Amino acid sequence: MLILTVFGAGVAVPGSNIPAPTKARTLSVQAWISVGFLSFLLFTSDPFDRVFPPPADGSDLNPLLQDVGLAMHPPLLYFGYVGFLIVFSFAVAALIEGRVDAAWARRVRPSTLAAWMSLTAGIALGSRWAYYELGWGGRWFWVPVENVSFMPWLLGTALLHSAIVTEKRDAFKSWTILLAILTFSLSLLGTFIVRSGLLTSVHAFAVDPERGVYILGLLALSIGGSLTLYAWRAPVMEGGGLFRPISREAGLLVNNLILATAAGTVLFGTLYPLLLEAVTGDKASFGPPFFNAAFVPMMLLLGPFHGRRSLAVMEAC
């Protein structure tokens, strides 16, 4: 809630060059999400609950979590998640207005870039911690708790590229809006997975089904509502600039499609075992062999499209 308030203040501050109607709609969307998280905090995770009798020396942390890297890991991840919430709010406001233009893309770029950088730093610290503290034998071991932060990072990377094209060429409007919605949706899905009791992990935060049901309801309302609005309003946003089949913009489009496919692959590999166990009771596990076989070829294909295109992104940023 603190991070959400800080991002909201950045939108509300006078002199931010955001038109008053857009600012009002963006802050309204953010306010509704804030109500959801505040009610979750008070009704299912009340910080004012008493612990009685109090432990004489405190309950202390799990020894595995007593690490400076992991102390920084969750705040950086949440800074990234909440940053994408502000981009989501801008996207929903644009759908309500029925207009996406270069000015809109210019406004969302700072929040997108800040969220992406923070999420990158958080993932790097977490995977480094897992390497030397848990002895996983690799900095990325494809466990579900780590995957849920990786998926919004992949779509956030695509969003960062797509917003550049929207700003510079007035293209990819609907696609950029959809990426903004899906990136935040995956952030919220990750919160549901690690706080619902679906997973048992040294760094999953809860085993209380009540919290999971509440977040699932918030997930359904926010994602279902925004995608319904997108289906209704997005067709009026099509059009805009044209570009050649062999161009930076075309390369960025292929880049986006590969990143979105990669995120979908990780989503499938993460959720399928959970859904299978919930429906049939059978246990399955998608580990490194599956992810390496499906993911590595896509990243190799991404390389040729990403090298030169990244120069355009860096120039624009």
Long-range contacts (C-beta under 8 A, 24 or more apart in sequence): 1-34, 1-37, 1-38, 1-41, 3-78, 3-79, 3-82, 4-30, 4-33, 4-34, 4-37, 4-82, 4-85, 7-82, 7-83, 7-85, 7-86, 7-111, 8-34, 8-86, 10-86, 10-111, 11-86, 11-89, 17-107, 18-107, 21-97, 22-90, 22-93, 22-94, 22-97, 22-104, 22-107, 25-92, 25-93, 25-96, 25-97, 26-86, 26-89, 26-90, 26-92, 26-93, 27-89, 28-93, 29-88, 29-89, 29-92, 29-93, 30-85, 30-86, 30-89, 33-85, 33-89, 33-222, 36-218, 36-221, 36-222, 37-218, 40-211, 40-214, 40-215, 40-218, 43-214, 44-208, 44-210, 44-211, 44-214, 45-206, 45-211, 62-202, 64-133, 64-134, 64-202, 65-202, 65-203, 67-129, 67-133, 69-125, 69-126, 69-128, 69-129, 70-125, 70-126, 70-129, 70-133, 70-203, 72-121, 72-122, 72-125, 73-122, 73-125, 73-126, 73-129, 74-122, 75-122, 76-118, 76-119, 76-121, 76-122, 76-125, 77-118, 77-119, 77-122, 77-123, 77-126, 77-149, 79-114, 79-115, 79-118, 79-119, 79-122, 80-115, 80-116, 80-118, 80-119, 80-120, 80-122, 80-149, 80-152, 80-153, 80-156, 80-187, 81-115, 81-119, 81-152, 81-184, 81-187, 81-188, 81-190, 81-191, 82-115, 83-111, 83-112, 83-114, 83-115, 83-116, 83-118, 83-119, 84-111, 84-112, 84-115, 84-152, 84-156, 84-180, 84-183, 84-184, 84-187, 85-184, 85-187, 86-111, 86-115, 87-111, 87-112, 87-115, 87-159, 87-180, 87-183, 87-184, 88-180, 88-181, 88-183, 88-184, 88-226, 90-180, 91-176, 91-177, 91-180, 91-181, 91-226, 92-181, 92-226, 92-229, 94-177, 94-237, 95-177, 95-226, 95-229, 95-230, 95-233, 95-234, 96-229, 96-233, 98-233, 98-236, 98-237, 99-237, 100-166, 100-173, 100-176, 100-177, 100-237, 101-170, 102-166, 102-167, 102-168, 102-170, 104-166, 105-163, 105-164, 105-166, 105-167, 105-176, 106-167, 108-163, 108-180, 109-160, 109-163, 109-164, 109-167, 109-316, 109-317, 112-156, 112-159, 112-160, 112-163, 113-160, 113-317, 115-156, 116-153, 116-156, 116-157, 116-160, 119-149, 119-152, 119-153, 119-156, 120-153, 122-149, 123-149, 123-150, 123-153, 126-203, 134-202, 138-288, 141-288, 142-269, 142-286, 142-287, 142-288, 142-291, 143-201, 144-193, 144-199, 144-201, 144-270, 144-274, 145-193, 145-194, 145-199, 145-201, 145-203, 145-204, 147-266, 147-269, 147-270, 148-186, 148-189, 148-190, 148-193, 148-194, 148-270, 149-190, 150-266, 151-186, 151-189, 151-190, 151-263, 151-266, 151-267, 151-270, 152-183, 152-184, 152-186, 152-187, 152-190, 154-259, 154-260, 154-262, 154-263, 154-266, 155-179, 155-182, 155-183, 155-186, 155-259, 155-260, 155-263, 156-183, 157-259, 158-255, 158-256, 158-259, 158-260, 158-263, 159-183, 160-313, 161-252, 161-255, 161-256, 161-259, 161-309, 161-313, 162-252, 162-256, 164-252, 164-312, 164-313, 164-316, 164-317, 165-249, 165-252, 165-253, 166-240, 167-316, 168-316, 169-240, 169-241, 169-243, 169-249, 170-240, 170-241, 171-240, 171-241, 171-242, 171-243, 171-249, 172-240, 172-253, 172-256, 173-237, 173-238, 173-239, 173-240, 174-230, 174-234, 174-235, 174-237, 174-238, 175-256, 177-230, 177-234, 177-237, 178-230, 178-234, 179-256, 179-260, 181-223, 181-226, 181-227, 181-230, 184-222, 185-219, 185-222, 185-223, 185-226, 186-263, 186-267, 188-215, 188-218, 188-219, 188-222, 188-223, 189-219, 191-215, 192-216, 192-219, 193-270, 193-274, 198-274, 199-274, 248-308, 248-309, 248-312, 251-305, 251-308, 251-309, 252-305, 252-309, 252-312, 254-305, 255-302, 255-305, 255-306, 255-309, 258-298, 258-301, 258-302, 258-305, 259-302, 261-298, 262-295, 262-298, 262-299, 262-302, 265-291, 265-294, 265-295, 265-298, 266-291, 266-295, 269-294
